Amino acid sequence: MPSRVPSAALAGLAPGQAIHFGHSFLVVNIAGLRFALDPATETGYLAAPFSNLTATAATPLRSYQPLVDPAGLLPSAEALAEHVDVVLYSHLHADHFNAALLARMLRAQPGLQALWPAGAPQLLRPPRRPLAGWGQSAAAALNRLPWADNVPAGLQEYLASAPLELPAGRTHEVDDGWVRILRARPLVGVRAFAVRHPRPLLWVRTPWEAAVPPVLGYEIFYEEGETLRSVLLVGESSTDPEVLYQIWASRERLVSVFAPADQMPGLPGVSWLYDSYFHASPRLLALAEKLVGPRTSLHGLHHGLWLYTLTEGDLERERRRLAWPRAARGPAAGLPEALRASRAARELSWQAVGRFQALLARLRQAGLEAGGHVTFTAMGQAFALGG
């Protein structure tokens, strides 16, 4: 039986507060509207790819074991639905999306709305074709291999399941640049923007998929008196110049930034590629510290439940990497242009690498002092937004 502790914390979540439940699972109250980002588990265990797209999500990954005892830290689907108005999904990888959890949330709360990337329904409702006898035997044999990590069993569950039907009009497909006003007075709205996250990780594209959904970040904008404020929610990305550009472009109104920080592989020469084109390292947070204003708080996501727990030491290493003792202290002249140039060359190429290095050099030359500061928070406990 799930503990009531998360339900009590959610019920008491005031405007301007958030709760991080681990990985990219976050609940935040913005001007009285409560948003959940990437709820993918209520037990602390993770459904295997493909299994996470079914109504049961019964096949677990072997490798993603909870780093902490999740008892009392995670809300049930029903408790979450009771205290959330809008669910946001960055993408449909198994560590960020669970169709069974979403279906239960929508059944429990008739007013709940869910936003997910354009093309998502096509992943949940393709024509099913169960594996033949030889296919089942091959999948079972593969599944016994440790590196297969229950993915063949997840695929079998997916192919044997009925297409998932969700309540009509309650889910909304979202794409890059999509904007919606959620409440007129006082104003609360949401804007989506595409971020970079290569598809091969935790996802195997199947032949019947008509579309590959984008991976999205969200800006929640709202009125505070006569002033427009905003919060950025990026559940997963690389150290993407698009994310840095979004932070810089909205810095005057930014209250908080939630951005991913993954643990980097230790192999020489691999970390920069992994950081730039797979998962963001804490360097993304160290860069964000220099791009935001002093009223902005920064919070790491994509950690704390399965992979690793972000520490001050992880962040300090990235701060040192960005330091340049001979940097010319001066205005941030040319920084917007460098951000736009790097943003325009985001695909893996020598041009993209060169422009991103030019962006880092411009940041160093500008000698920007840290405006915001990363805040470290305990899982399952409410904390305040803003600096």
N, C-alpha and C positions, 0 to 999 in steps of 0.2 A: 504494500500500500504506500503510495507516494506521500512524503511528508507534507504538512501544511505550511511549512516555513516559507517556501517560495510563493505560495498563494498570498500569504500575509504581506510579504514584501511587495508583491505586485499590486495588491489592493491599496497599499499606502504610498505608491510611487507618485510623487508630486510633480507638477510641471517643472521642467529644468533638471530632472533627475533621470538616471539610467541604471540598469542592472546588466552586467555581463555574466552570462551563464556558461561561458567557455567557448572556445573556438570562435566562430563568428555569430553565435547566437546571442542576441542583444535585445533588450526591451528598453525603449526610451520614451519619456513623456515630454512632448514638445507642444507647449501652449495648450495643454489639456487634451490633445490627441495622442494616443499611445500606439507606438509602432514596434513591431517585432521584426528583427532582421534575421533571416536564415535559421529559423527553428528546424532542427534536423533530428533531435533525439529528446526523449523524456526519461530515458533509463541510463544514459551515459554510454550506451553502446551504439555502434554505427551499422546501419544496414549496408549490405554489399551493393555495388553498382548494379543497376537493373532491378534488383529487389526493391530499392528505394522508390521505384516508380510504380509499385503495385499497391493494392489496397491492404496488403498484409505486412509487407516489408519485414518478412520473417527470417531472412538469411543474413547473419551478421558477418562483417569483416573480422578476420582473426587478428589482424595487425593493429587495429585502432582500439586499444584497450584504454580505459580511463586512467589518467594520471593520478586522480584523487578519487576518494569514495564519493560517488555522485548522490548518495542517499541524502535527501534533504536539501539538495542544491538545485534540482531541476523541477520545473512545474509540469504537471500533466497537461495533455492537450486541452482538456476541458477547463482547467484552471487558467491556462494561458488565454484561451478564447474569451473567458469571462472578463479579463482585464486588458484586452488589446482591441484596438479599433481597426488597424491596418497591418497586414503581414506583407513584408517585402522580401523577395528572393533575388539574390544576386545572380545565381545560376543554378542548374539542376544536378550538379555533382552530388554524390551520396553524402558527403560530409556537410552539405549546405541545404539539402532538400530531402524531405520525406513525405511522399504523397499520402501515406496512411495517416500521418500526423496532421497534415493539412485537411484531409477529408473529415477527420474527427473534430477539428477545430471549427470548420464551417458548419457541421451539423449541430455543434453545441451552441453556436452564437449566430442567430439569423442576420444580425447587422454587420458581421465581420466581412471585410473586403480583403482580397489578396492581389498583389501585383507581382507578375513574374515575366521573364524575358519573352519577347515575341518568338513564336514557334514552339513554346513549351508544351501546349496541348498535343502537338503532333508526336511528342515523345511518349506521352501517356496513352495515346489512343491509336497506335499503328495496328495494322492487321496482325493478329497473333498466329503463329505457325509452330505448334509444339514440336520439339525435336523427335525425330524418328528413333526407333530402338537403338540403332547403331550410334546415333547422335547422343542419346542419353548415356550410353555406355562410355563414349569418349569423354563427355562432360564429367561423368563420375570419376573417370581415371584422372583427368586433369585436376579435378578438385582435390584429389589426395596429395597433390604436390604443394609443398608449403608456399611457394611463390605465387601460386594461383589465388591464394587468399580468399577462397569462397566465391570468386567472381563467376566461375562456371555454374555453381549452384544458384547464384543470384540470377543469372541468365535463364536457367531452367525455370525458376519461380516466375520470372517475368513472362516467358513464353507460354506457360501453363495457366496464367491468370487471365481473367476477363478484363477488357479495357476499363480503366477507372472513369467513372462518371462523377463529376462534381456539380454542385448546385449551379444552375444557370444564372448568369449575371453577377456572380460573386467573385470571379477571377477576371483579371484584366491583363492583356498582353501589352508589354511595354518595350519600347525600342529607344535607341539613342536619340536624345533631344525631346523625348516625350515629356509633356508638362500637364499637370492636372491640379485644379484648385479643389481642395478637399473641404474647406470651410471658408466662407466669404468674410464673415465678421466675428471675431478678428481673423484676419487672413491666415490660412495655413495651406500650403501647396507642396507638391513634390515634382522634381525634375530628375529625369534619368539621363545618364551618360555612359557610353560604352568604355570599358576598361580592357586591358590586355591580360588574358590568361589562356595559355595554350590548351587545346582540347585533349591531347593524349593523356594527361594526368587524371587518374581515377575515372576515365571515361573511354569506352571503346565504341566508336560510331558504327551503327549497324546499317546494312544495305537499304532498309526500308525507310530510314529517316529522310524526310523531304527537306528538312531544314536543320541547321545547327544554331540554336539560340545564342544570342549575344550574352556576354557577361557584363553586368551593369553595376554602377555605383549610383547612389541617390543623393540629391540635395533636398532636404526638407527646409523650406523657407517659410517665415512667419512674421507677423507684425508684433512688435513689442512697443506699445504706445504708438509713437509716430515713426518708429525706426524699423527697418527691415532687417531681420536676423536670419541666420541659417545654420544648419548642422549637416555635415557631410558623412555619409555612411557608405564605406567601401568594404564589402565583406571579404573580397579576395581580388588580388591583382598582382602583377609584377611591380617592380619599381618603375612605374610607367610614367613617361612625361605627361600623359593625359591627366593622370591623377595630380601631379605637381601643378599642372596648368590650372586645373579646377580649383585647387587650393589657393593659388595666387590670384586668380580672377575674382574669387569670392571673399578674399581676406578681410575686406573692410566690414563685412557683415557676419563673419564666421564666429560662432560661439564655441563649437567643438568639431573636431575631426576624429572619426573612427576609421582607422586604416589598418591593413594586415601587416604582420611582421612574422615571417616564418624563420625557422632555424636553417642555416645554410650548411651545405655539405662541406666537409673539410678538405676536399681534394684540391690541390693547387691548380689554378687556371679554370676551375669549374664554377667557383662561387660567383664571379661576375656575370657569367652567362645565366646561371640559375636565378640570380637576383634580378637581372634585367628582363628575362624572357619567360621565367616560370613563376616563382613565388617571390614576393618582396621580402627583403631582409629588414631588420630594424633600421637600416639606412634610410628607408622611406620616411620613417618617423623623424629621424635626425634632420633630414632635408626639410620636412614639413615644419619643424620647429623654427627654421630660419625664414620661412615664407609667410607665416601667419603673424597676426598682431598680438599684443600683450594680453588681450582679453580672451584669447582662445586657449582651450584645453585640448590636448591630444591624447588619444587612447588607442592602445594596440589591440588588434583582433587577430583571429586565426591562431590562437594559442590558448593554453590554460586547461584544456580538457583532454586532448589526444596526443598532440605532437610534442610540445614542450611548453614551458612557462617563461614568458618574457621577464627579464630582470633588468635592473639598472645597469649591471655590468654589460649586458648585451648592447644596450643603447649607447653606453659610454664608449665602447669600442668603435661604433659607427661614427660617433661625434669626432673621435680622434682621426678617423680616416678622412673626414671632411676638412680637418684643420690644415691650414697652409701658412706656416710661420711668416713667409715673405709676402703674404697677400697685401695688396695695396688697399688700404682702408679708404673707401670712397662711396659715392652713391651707387644705387643699383642700376646705373645706366646700362642699357642693352639687355637687361635681364628679361623683360617681356619678349623681346625679339628672339632671344636664345630659347625661351620656353616654347614659343610658337614654332620655331624651326625644328626643335627636337620632337615636338608633338606631331609635326607633319611627316616625320620619318620614323614611324614607330615599328615597322616590320623589321625582322632580323636581316640586317645588311650592314656593310661597312659604313655606308652613309649614316645609318641610324646610330651606330656605335660612335662615330665621329661627332655627330651633332649632340649626342648625350654627353660626351666628354667635354665638348665646348660649353654646354650648359653648366656642368659642374665647375669648370674653370671660371665662368662668369659669376657663379655664386660665391666662389672663393675670393675673386677679385673685388666683388662688391663688399666683402667683409661684413655681411649682415649679421647682426647680433641675434641670438635666439629670441623670437617674439613670444611664442607660446612655450609650453613645457609639457612633456609627457607625464601623465598621471597614472600611477600604478594602483589598481583597485583589486579588492578581494572578490572572488567568484561568488555570485548570488547575493551580494550586498549592494544596496542603493548608494549612489554617489552623485554629486552635483556636476552639472556641465559648466563650462566657462572657466576663465582664469581668475 
